[in-house]
Structures are given as C-alpha cells and as structure tokens.
Amino acid sequence: MRSRPAPAGGAYDVCMCRSIKTLRRPGERATDDEVRAAALQFVRKISGYRVPSRRNEEAFERAVDEIALASRRLLERLART
C-alpha cells in the first residue's frame, strides 16, 4: 500500500488492494467468511505469499486469524458509534 502525507484536510491518497472490499455497511453485518477473506487478502499482500511454504504456514495462518479477529472487533466497535 502506498500513501502520501496527509494534506491539510487530513485525508490520505491510498492505493489499496482491490480484492479487499469495504465490510462496514449500513444495516448489514459482515459475515465471518467476509472478514476472514479480507484478512487473508491482507496477509497475502503483506507477506508476498499466495500460499505460504510449509515452513511459514503456521505464521501465515496465525496472522490471518489475528487480523480477522482485530477486524471483527473494529467493525463491532464502529457499529456502536
């Protein structure tokens, strides 16, 4: 992901992986499958692996689990505001 410093208005110009879709939708909760798929795409992008080697598989899967959990927590907290 590339970003430039924030302009005076505070927004960033960010190039995001297009396969990760916005999961916060009005009146509709993201499914666990959607959250996990987004986490998987994020870890693939960051790690450079589509499928990790056996040696890296545990670290890869743990990262997907942790990011999915953090993403779910974020979505739940955003819904309350």
C-alpha positions in Angstrom: 0.0 0.0 0.0 1.4 3.4 -0.9 0.4 6.6 0.8 1.3 10.2 0.7 1.5 12.5 3.6 -2.0 13.8 4.6 -3.0 17.1 3.1 -4.3 19.9 5.3 -7.8 18.3 5.2 -6.4 15.1 6.8 -7.3 12.5 4.1 -4.7 10.2 2.6 -4.4 9.2 -1.0 -4.0 5.4 -0.6 -3.7 2.7 -3.2 -5.4 -0.3 -1.6 -5.6 -3.9 -2.8 -8.7 -4.1 -4.9 -9.7 -7.5 -3.7 -10.3 -6.3 -0.2 -13.8 -4.8 -0.1 -15.3 -2.5 2.5 -17.1 -4.5 5.2 -18.8 -1.7 7.1 -22.2 -1.4 5.5 -25.2 0.4 7.0 -27.7 -2.1 8.5 -25.7 -5.2 7.4 -23.2 -7.1 9.5 -20.2 -8.5 7.6 -20.1 -12.3 7.7 -17.3 -14.2 9.3 -16.4 -15.5 5.9 -16.1 -12.0 4.5 -13.9 -10.8 7.4 -11.6 -13.9 7.1 -11.4 -13.4 3.3 -10.3 -9.8 3.8 -7.8 -10.8 6.4 -6.4 -13.5 4.1 -6.0 -11.0 1.2 -4.3 -8.5 3.5 -1.8 -11.2 4.8 -1.2 -12.3 1.2 -0.4 -8.7 0.2 1.9 -8.0 3.1 3.7 -11.4 3.1 4.1 -11.7 -0.7 2.7 -15.3 -0.5 -0.4 -16.5 -2.2 0.2 -19.8 -0.5 3.0 -19.9 2.1 5.6 -22.6 2.3 5.2 -25.3 5.0 7.8 -23.6 7.0 5.8 -20.3 7.0 2.3 -21.8 7.1 1.7 -21.5 10.8 2.9 -17.9 11.0 0.7 -17.1 7.9 -2.4 -18.7 9.3 -1.9 -17.2 12.8 -1.6 -13.7 11.1 -4.9 -14.3 9.2 -6.6 -15.3 12.4 -5.3 -12.3 14.4 -6.2 -9.8 11.6 -9.7 -11.4 11.2 -10.3 -11.0 15.0 -9.0 -7.4 15.1 -11.1 -6.6 12.0 -14.2 -8.1 13.6 -13.6 -6.1 16.8 -13.1 -2.9 14.8 -16.4 -3.4 12.9 -18.3 -4.1 16.1 -16.9 -1.0 17.8 -17.6 1.2 14.8 -21.2 0.0 14.7 -21.8 1.4 18.2 -20.7 5.0 17.3 
